[in-house]
Amino acid sequence: MEYEVVIGLEIHIQLATRTKLFSGDANRFGNSPNSLTSPLVLGHPGTLPKTNKAAVALAVQLGLTCGCTIARENYFARKNYFYPDLPKGYQISQHTTPICLGGAIEITVDNQTQTIALNRIHLEEDAGKSLHDQYKDVTCIDLNRAGTPLVELVTEPVIFSATAAAQFVTEVRKLVRWLGVSDGNMEEGSLRCDANLSLRPVGSKTLGTKVEVKNLNSIKHVRKAIEAETERMTHLLQKGQIIRQETRGFDAQTETTFSQRDKEEANDYRYFPDPDLPAFLLQEDWIKQQQIALPILPAVAQKKLMEEMGLGAYDAAQLCDDKLVFDFFQACVAAGGSPKPIANWITGPIRQYLNETQTGLSVFPLQAPQIVAMIQMVEAGDLHFSQASQQLFRAWLKNPTAHPKALATDLGLVLVKDNHSLEKWVMEVLAEMPDKVIEYQKGKKGLMGLFVGAVKKKSKGSADPLQVTALLEEKLKK
């Protein structure tokens, strides 16, 4: 029998707030273990939580972007379970009243657009982190992450391949970064994915037994884990065995999944409304303010670049892959640059530099007007693109306060255009190659490149090649 996999994803997204969801502790990554805690996070008696309004705003902005219905009346519940990284003995989460209901996100797989329906987006606090690799026989606990604001984005079971699932996570990461909701750094745990899988006979509408694979922390792992678990479940069914509902992990070394525990049901967590947190009501005017605060979305931005600025689909897609890149492009256009050359610079030399240095545009040394000034020097014929991108650009990155014209002059990159100097070099080259001149005049026109190259060498690369070519053609006619 042939089976198909049905996938639903739960994506945990840490919100980019200054403080935690219910306390004033700093929300940062990379601090020394257990340095960002407080009596509230540690579950000390007598402490009272207070909801972070900024986290609510980010959740609503994400929901509005995804076309969700925003719940006006919201509650928090206690999800009760015992684990070393949860000092309170419960996690504060939204259970029956998610802040965002429904919605959808579009993805493209094999040049086909798919609409992935969402079930909900809800707010909750993160747990701490168990560290198993610090000591051989000891698990350490770091509670810096405990209380960090999260949204959990839950899809309907409408994904039917590992490739589509990986693409969906990619699209979500791009979206939250674009909105500024989260940095989306999976390697730091800012975005984590749980995949719920079941198999059913092809053509059937009935879902099979669900297995959850938890804590997938890279796009590659999402795809590999789903592929591995699909293969395992298919093998069981083909042997006539049953699939047990359970929670599994993914071993990246062996690219296999392993059993962790039986899958819990909602009633296992004994949810009940948190008595320390009153309901919060979202006013219509406030929701409208969040809508107004949203930036232009990637698909709209891409269409704008193509229709209003004449860019091709590839360039537009590259520029809209990251909000900082799009904003930098817009700033360059506002500074007087032409769209196509700007796109070429951003997707070429600038991206190469950022990849080499493993940095982003947020710390890029040059400002948009400086890039435009360099582009305009090339357009004016003052220097070659190759010289600008390989020499002037690199030198300017090391000395960003320098004036580009002066820097190019110091480097000997400014093209010489005065006829007196050019004619002198041309005549010297022709005098040094009398036999080649005769061959050219007899019809061997391919020698023009040799003459131009010789002039460029004599001028140390400073001769304007267009004017040199014109002068050579004029002299070689005689």
PASE-100007 format. One record per residue: residue in one letter; x, y, z of N, C-alpha, C in turn. Coordinates in steps of 0.02 Angstrom, whole numbers, plus 50000, padded with zeros to 5 digits. Atoms other than C-alpha are relative to their C-alpha. Layout:
% PASE-100007
aXYZXYZXYZ...
END
This chain:
% PASE-100007
m500424994050000500005000050000500445006250000e499624993750004500605017649961499725005050050y500214995249948500565030750099500255007049984e499784993150005500675049550105500065002850070v499894996949935501325060050249499585006350004v500384993949986500245073650326500355003550058i499574996549952501185086950424499665006350025g500184993649969500705100650545500605002450039l499414997349967502035112150615499815004650058e500044995349945502205121250780500675003750003i499374996250002503485135250770500015004850059h499924995849940504075143550930500475005849982i499634994050022504665161350899500115004650059q499854995349946505555171551032499915007249975l500164993250021504955189551025500575004850019a499434995449993506195203951008499805005950046t500154994849950505695213351166500625001250043r499434998549957506885221651288499984995850064t500075003749937506185212251438499564993849989k500365006350005505345195651474499245001050001l500724999550010503495191751458499635002450063f500374998249939502985193751641500455003250053s499554996949952504515201551725500445005149965g499564994950028505765215551702500694997649983d499345002750017507245203951672500155001449926a499804998750069508235208051514499904993849957n500105005450049507815197651362500595000249951r499394999950041509545194251288500274993049993f499665006450011510545179851217500755000950012g499285000049995512335175751262500295002050067n499744998449934512465181251444500234993750036s499785005849961513315170251572499404996650031p500585003849976512165156451636499715002850065n500394998149940510825161351763500145007150024s499884992949982511275179851759499405004449983l500594996050019509595185651688499384996950031t500565002949965508425179051820499755004850054s500294995949947507335186151958499584995450044p500445004249957506265179752103499384997649964l500615002150035504765179351986500154994149954v499835005450047505615168551853500184993750039l499785005849961506325157251989499434997050041g500585002949967504575154452060499985001250075h500014998749928504855162352231499305002150022p500674998249976503295164452338499915007650005g500164992949991502435181352339500135004349940t499874996050060502965186952165499394999949955l500584999450044501655193152042500225002049929p499824998450069501805193351852499625006049973k500324994450035501395208251741500134999149925t499935001450071501075206151554500375005549964n499604995450040502315214351436499595002249939k500424997450054501305225551319500354999649932a499625000350063502695225751188499954993149968a500075006950026502575206751172499324999049968v500685000550027500695207951145499975003549932a500014996250063500975221051009500334996149944l499645003850052502235210150916499584993949978a500425005750018501065195150924499435002149955v500564997450041499625205550854500255001949931q499734998150066500725212550715500134993949956l499905006150038501225195050662499334997149978g500665002650017499405189550668499665003949945l500304995850052498815204250564500334998649932t499645001450063500155200650434499774993449970c500205006750024499565182550422499254999649987g500725000050013497735187650404499604996650054c500365003249944497235180850575499445004550026t500494996449961495715185850675500305001350068i499704998249936496315195250829499484999650055a500465000749943495475190150992500005006450041r500054993849960494835205451085500094998650074e499955001849929494735196651254500484994250007n499475005049995496265186651307500134998050072y499845002749935496715175551453500664996149996f499435004549994498265166451512499814994250046a500125006049960498235148851583500664997350026r499415003549975499435138551685500024992949971k499895006850027500115123051598500474996550049n499655002949944500665111851740500404993849981y499575005950007502145100051725500655001350037f499384999449961503765096651817500594998149956y499395001150038505445098251732500535004750030p499494995849967507115105051796500065007149974d499924993250028507105120051677499385004350009l500624996349987505385125751741499915000850075p499994999649926505635131851921499305000850031k500664998849971503815137251948499584993650003g500425006050004503145119951905499425000949952y500514998950052502025127551772500265005249951q499844995150052502175137351611499375004249988i500574995650015501065152551579499925000449925s500135000450072500265150651408499275001749987q500704999450020498675154151312499764993249977h500245006750017497635138451299499355000349959t500654999850036495805141151254499895006549963t500114993450031496005159251199500645002549966p499414997450036497435161451073499875007149976i500084993050019497745179651032499865000849925c500124999750072497695175950844499714993349977l500335006050025496525163550759500004999949924g500045000750073496585156750581500595003349966g499474996950040497585165450446500344994949955a499655004350047498765158450316500655003349978i499374997650028500515160050243500124996449934e499875003050066500955157150060500734998149994i499325002150015502485147350008500034997949926t499915002450068503215142549840500454993950000v499625006250004503795124749809499974997649927d499965002250071504385119149636499595004649955n500344994850040503725135449562499244999950006q500715000249988501995131549630499855003450067t500194996549938501155142949759499534995650041q500445003849954500395134049910499805004650057t500244996249943499325142050044499954995450060i499985004249940499685134850216499565003350053a500474997349951498215137650334500284999550070l499795000049931498585142450513499414998350045n500515001349950497635136050663499975005850050r499974994849948498225149150788500715002750006i499374997449974499605160150853499865002050072h500144998249930499675161151042500645002050037l499454997649958500765169251174500154995150056e499815003949942501745159851306500715002050020e499314998849978503345160751407500424993949985d499535005550014504875150451365500234996950065a499695003349943505655137951483500755001450000g499274999549999507475137451536500314995049953k499645004350047508785127251447500414994850038s499595005449972509525110351494500634999249958l499365000650035511375108751449500304993250017h499785006949988511905090651428500734998849983d499325001250025513645093251355500535003750040q499504996449961514495103551491500454995250040y499645004949960514985088751600499764993049980k500145006850024515015070051566499374997150031d500555003549966513765064051696499515004850033v500434995049967512865080151743499645004149947t500374995250041511495090351661499965006650037c500034993349970511625109051695499375003649977i500594996150016510185121251696500185007349995d499914992850010510275138951626499305003149995l500684997249997508725149151672499965007049969n500044993550033509155164751571499425000349951r500545000150050507885159351439499314999650032a500655000849967506505155951566499645006750003g500404993950000505125168751547500055004149938t499944996350064505675174551374499334999749963p500645000150036504135179751273500044996149935l500045004150060503645167451138499315001049968v500635001950032502295165751009500094993149971e499995006550033501875148350951499525000449941l500384999950062501285147950771499854992849980v500225006950012500275132250735499634999649934t500345000850064499785126550561499464994650006e500445005750009498355115450510500414994349968p499635005550032498895098050450499895000049924v500114999050072498995103850269500665000249961i499355000350034500825100950226500144992749983f499975007050023501225085450125500694997849976s499325002250017503115084750103500495003450046a499474997049960504715087950198500255006449968t499774994050035505215100550065499545005950013a500484994649987503625110550089500045002350072a499934998249929503835110050278500615004550011a499394996049994505625116550265499905006949969q500124993650033505055130150145499545004450043f500454996149957503665135350265500405003150058v499594997249945504905137350409500455005649974t499594994750031506035147350292499595006349991e500434994250012504585158750248499815003550066v500164997149935504095161150431500605003850028r499404996649976505885165450478500115006649963k499934993950040505985178050336499485005250022l500544995449982504315185650389500125003350068v499914997149934504715187850574500605004750002r499434995450005506395195650531499795006449965w500224994150037505575207350406499595004650044l500444996049957504285213050534500375002750061g499664998249939505575214650673499704996750061v500315003749945504565202450778500514995850037s499485004349971506085191250808500615000249955d499405000550043507875189350749500004993349962g500075006350037507395171650695500624995749997n499375003850002509125164650735499894993050030m500155006849977508795145950744500584997150040e499425002749964510575142250802500035002650072e500024997349932510235152950957499354998150035g500645002049970508515145450989499455005049994s500524994950007507555160950938499414997549960l500545003150039506535150350818500124992550000r499955007249995506215131950849499374996849971c500565003150034505085119750760499864993050027d500235006849986504085104450814499574997849941a500385002650057503385093550674499564994350022n500485005349986501815083050694499854996349935l500085003950061501715068950568499514994350010s500395006250002500475055450523500004997549928l500055003150067500325043450377499294997749988r500655002850019498765038650283500064997249929p499995002650068498415028350127499855005649950v500124994950051498495038949970499264999749979g500714999650017496725044849933499545000250060s500414999949939496115043050113499995007050029k500064993649966495495058150211500094999450075t499945001249928495715050250382500735000350021l499314999449976497285055250477500194993950041g499755005649961498355041650551500245002350069t499744998449933499185040950723500555005249994k499534994350004500165056850757500624998750042v499365000149964501995057250805500305007049996e499694993349998502855073350859500754999450004v499264999649997504695076850823500165007150024k499934993549967505245090950938500695003149991n499384996049994506545104750945500474999449940l499604999950060507145105450766500275007149991n499714993349994508375119950764500375002349938s499744997450063508835122150581499524997949944i500435001750057507945121950413500184993049975k499785006650023508995106950362499744994550045h500245005149954508505097450519499254998949993v500735000850011506655100750487499894995149942r500095004350058506795092650316500254992950013k499715006649989507935078450369499604995950051a500385003549948506915074150525499344997449972i500635002250029505285073350428500114994249952e499855005550046506075062550294500154993650038a499815006049961506815050750425499394997050035e500585002649964505205049350525499484997149953t500465002850051504155046750369500234993149979e499735006650020505305032550318499894994950055r500095004649943505215024750493499274997750005m500715001749994503315025550501499764995749942t500195003950058503115018950325500244992850007h499725006749991504245004250366499584996050050l500415003449950503195000050520499344997649970l500655001850029501555000350424500074994449948q499905005150052502254989950282500134993150031k499895006349965502754976650410499404997850040g500615001749964500994976750482500015002050073q499964997749931501524985150645499615006550009i500384993849986500614999450730500495005650016i499624994049983501255017150752499755002450068r500184997849933501285022750933500025007750004q499994992749991500805040750976500535001750051e499444998549955502375048051052500355006449978t499564994450015503605062351058500704997349987r499345002450019505265059550971500485005849990g499484995150014506895068850951500354998249935f499635001250062508065070350802500745000150014d499275000549994509885064650802500315002349934a499724997150062510795075650676500594996049974q499425003950021512315064250674499804993949958t500225006150036511385048450620499425001449953e500584998150041509945057850537499434995150010t500565004349982508695046950630499635003250059t500374997649942507335050350758500044994750056f499985004649943507275042650933499435001850048s500574999149955505885040351060500225003850063q499874996249939505805052651205499494998350054r500535001449951504125049651290499354998949963d500675000550028502315045251261499725007049993k500294993450013501345059951190499465001650051e500504997949951500375069551322499385002849966e500614996750022498585075351300499925006450040a500094993549967497975092651350499814999250074n500225000649930497145086051509500564997650046d499435001949959498825079151567500335006150032y499684993949976499375097151594499575003950050r500454996849951497875101951704499985007649991y500064992950013497635118851621499465003250044f500534995949969496715132051721500215007349996p499834992850008496625151251709500495002250055d499514997649952498105159651793499675005150046p500354995349955497385168051949500375006550012d499614993949989498785181051954499985004749941l500004995850060498475187751779499285001149977p500684998650023496835196451739499964999749924a500114999750073496085195751565500245006749974f499844993550031496745209051447499585000849937l500454998450055495605217351320500365004349950l499684996150053496235223851153499485004549967q500474995250029495355239651095500105000449925e499984999650073494935241950912500505005249975d499534994850021495925258150899500734997850008w499325002449989497465249850972500204994949947i499865004950053497355235450847500135003649934k499894996150062497215248250706500695003250001q499324997149995498805256550771500534994849982q499535005350018499705239850756500004998749925q500065001050073499065238050578500395005549964i499664994350031499715255450534500764999450008a499285000649986501415251250611500344994849957l499705005350040501675236550493500385002949940p499634997850060503015238950358499694997049937i500195003050064502715235450174500234992750002l499845007149996502695216450156500434997949940p499535001950052503985206950052499694999249931a500315001150066502785201749912499815006649968v500204993450026502135219549894500625003949980a499384996550016503905226549899500314997449935q499725003050061504475214349765499635002349938k500414997650057503035219249651500155007349985k499844992950009503435237649679500665000949964l499354999350032505255235449630499974998149926m500055002250070504765226549470499595005049959e500464995850039503335238049417500215007349999e499854992849995503955255049477500735001649985m499284998650008505845253149464500324996049944g499765003550059506005241349317500504994450013l499545005549985506985227749406499714993449978g500225006750017506905209649351499794996250062a500265004049945506105196149456500554997650047y499455002549958507785189349516500265005450047d499744994649959508475206049576499495002050054a500524997949952506815210649659499954994950056a500055005249948506745193949751500605000350047q499404999649959508545195849811499965005950048l500044994049959508235213449876499464999550054c500565000649953506635208149965500084993950045d499895005849957507395193150052500155002150072d499814997549934507915204050199499795007350004k500254993149993507125220050266500565005150001l499444995349999508815228250299500275001349930v499764999350069509335224950119499525004449961f500504996050035507705232150052500045007350022d499964993149974507855247550164500635003449974f499374997150025509665250250108499925001849926f500134998550071509135249149926499585006349993q500444994150002507745261849957500395006350018a499604994249980508985273450043500475002149944c499564998450057510165272349894499615003549944v500424996750051508755276749774499835007150022a500164993449974508255291249886500595004749996a499394995950005510065297249879500185001849929g499904998050070509935298849690500294994749955g499725005350041510555282049628499494996949953s500435003550048509865272249481499864992950025p500185006549970508925256349533500434994149978k499655005950024509805243649422500734999750024p499315000349974511615248549464500024998950076i500025001149927511135249249649499894992750015a500145007249990510405231749639500624995849985n499395003750017512005225749554500525000450055w499514999149946513085232949692499794996250063i500225003449939512015226149834500054992549994t499985007350008511885208649763500684997549978g499335001950021513695208849705500525001650053p499454998549954515145217449796499805000650073i500204999049930514165222149953499844993350032r500165006549972513455204749979500624995750009q499375003849994515165197049946500385002050063y499654997649940515925208050082499654997650063l500375002149941514535203950206500094992650013n499895007249992514745185350173500704998550026e499315001149979516625186350193500105001750074t499914997749932516505195750357499484997250048q500555002949960514945186350417499675005350043t500344994449967514125202850460499375001749961g500604997850034512535211850410500035007449985l500024992950017512025228750344499945004650061s500074995949939511675234650521500685002750023v499334997649980513575236350545500435001549938f499634998550062514055240150364500325006950005p499664993649988515365254250366499775005849957l500174994750047514715264050216499255001450000q500704997950003513095273950204499765000049928a500305000250067511895273950057500275005549954p499734994850045512485291049988500714998549976q499325001750020514275284449985500004994949943i500055005050054513785269349880499765003449936v500254996450059512815280849763500565004249968a499454996050026514335292249746500484995749959m499555004550036515395277449693499684997749934i500365002050060514075271549569500015005649948q500014994350046513975289049494500685001349969m499334999350029515855289549471500104995149942v499955005050054515735273549368499575002249941e500454997950054514245280249269500275006049962a499704994150033515195296449233500634998249961g499415002150036516635286249164500655001850035d499394998249963517855291649300500424994050019l499635006149986518335273649338499594994049978h500335006150020517945255849286499614997150058f500375003649948516665245449380500464995350037s499555004949968518005232349412500475003550049q499574996249954519155245549488499615002450061a500414997549945517745252849591499824994550049s500245005449957517135236049657500564996250034q499465004049973518805227749686500525004050040q499474996149967519955241949739499725005950040l500264994149964519055258149783499534997950057f500495002449950517635249149876500364997150061r499655003249945518835238749979500415005050041a499614994949964519945253650020499545004650040w500474995549966518435264250067499714996850062l500265003649941517785250850186500485000850059k499504999249947519415252850283500065007250023n499954992949985519305271850280499365003649979p500664997650023517445276250270499905007550003t500084992749997517705294650310500345003649942a499644996950057518775297550154499525002149946h500394997950058518115306650000500154995249943p499875005150051517885294149857500455002349943k499604997450056518645305249722500745000450021a499324999449976520185308849828500324993150010l499755006849988520355290549876500164996649934a499885003050066520205284949694500625003049968t499414996750029521515297849643500634997450033d499415002649964522715292049779500184993049978l499895006950021522495274249719500174999449926g499864999950072522795279449538499464996749958l500555003450035521085273249485499615004649953v500394995350041520365289049406500244999649928l499825000850071520325286849218500245006649970v499734994150036521385298849115499615000849936k500424998750058520325307148981500285005349954d499754994650043521375321448914500364997149940n499755002850063521835318348733500765000249995h499274999350005523635324248753500354993850029s499695005849968524105310348876499824993649963l500215006150034523075297248786500354999149933e499685000350066523805301548616500734998150007k499305001649988525565300648687500094992550011w499965007249986525265282948753499844995949937v500195003650060524415277348593500574999949949m499454999550050525835283548482500604995850022e499445004049975527125275248595499874992549987v500175007150011526215258448584500054998249927l499985001550072526025259348395500724999949974a499294999850021527865263848377500374993750023e499675006049973528335248648482499764993749964m500285005950033527275236748374499885001149926p500114998450071527565241248191499734994149960d500245005850037527295223448130499264998650013k500705001049984525635222148222499565005249967v500374994750034525095238748148499864998049928i500085002050070525395232047973499484994449994e500485005650001524435215948013499295002650009y500674997149988522975226248080499745003349937q500224996250059522935237347927499874995449940k500145004950053522915221647817499364996050015g500645003349986521305216047902499954996050064k500025003949938521775207548066499745004550057k500304995249954520555218148168500004997750073g499985002649932520665206748320500585002650041l499424997249964522305215248364499845006350039m500184993949964521355230348429500044998850076g499965001549929521225221748599500715000150026l499304999849981523105219748603500255007150009f499794993049996523375238248569499715003450062v500334996949942522095243648700500334997650065g499685002749940522875231948829500685002950012a499334997149993524605238848794499975007250024v500084993149977523995256748817499815000050074k500215000449929523135251948981500604998350045k499415001849961524755243949040500475005850007k499554994249999525775259148993499745005550046s500304994749959524545270549083499864997550071k500135003149935524495258849234499254999650016g500725001149993522645255949204499595006350002s500374993749992522175274349206499705002749935a500264997550064521785276649020499284997949990d500705001550016519945277748973499974995549939p499965004850056519715262248862499585002249940l500424997850056518325270048757500375005249958q499634994950037519365285248712500634997249968v499405003350028520905274348686499814996449936t500225003650060519945263448563499865004749943a500154995150052519315278648468500645002949970l499374997250023521065285948458500394994949957l499655005250037521815269448400499694999149930e500335000850065520515267648263500185005849953e499834994050041520895285348205500724999549974k499295000350020522795282748203500144994349951l499875005850042522715265648121499705000549931k500274998850067521725272347974500535003149954k499514996250039523235282547919500534995549970
END
